[in-house]
Amino acid sequence: MPRGHRKRSRHLPDKLKQIRESLSLSQDGMLAKLGLEGEVERSYISAYEVGRLEPPLETLLKYAEIANLCVEVLIRDDATLPRDLPCRTLYHQHRR
């Protein structure tokens, strides 16, 4: 396998911000909801939402769980978030 960086999801930052805003949470509130208080600073949430940092896989799983989504929906650029978050039932979207 070639070495180097893996391809980043172009839409991930927007999806993370959309989840936080749909839950009516501040960045501090999202940090608490993710259970990351004391582990990372609020600035990490901002960095995730503007694409400066990519969250670790464990954090992506937490975002998906909070929104009741399959993590694939967060990662795939060809998948869109549903309008209403968190979802009532586990949401996943098949490829187009």
Residue, then its C-alpha position, 0 to 999 in steps of 0.5 A: m500500500p502506498r504511504g502518505h495521507r489518506k484523502r480527506s472528506r470535503h464535506l465532513p467539516d460542514k456536516l460536523k457543524q450542521i450536527r452541532e447546530s441542529l442540536s442547538l449546542s455551542q462549541d463548549g456544549m458539543l465538547a461536553k456532549l462528545g465527552l471530550e471535556g478535559e481531553v481537548e480544548r473547544s478550539y478543536i471543535s472549531a478546527y474540525e468545523v473549518g477543516r483545519l483538523e480532522p477528528p480522530l475516528e473515535t470522535l467521528l463515531k461519537y458524532a455519529e452516535i449523537a446524531n444517530l447516523c452511520v459513520e459512513v454518512l459523515i465520511r462519504d462526500d456523496a452522502t448527505l445528512p438528513r434534515d432532522l437531527p438527531c435521527r429517530t432511527l439509525y440513518h444511513q444512505h446508500r451510494r447514489 
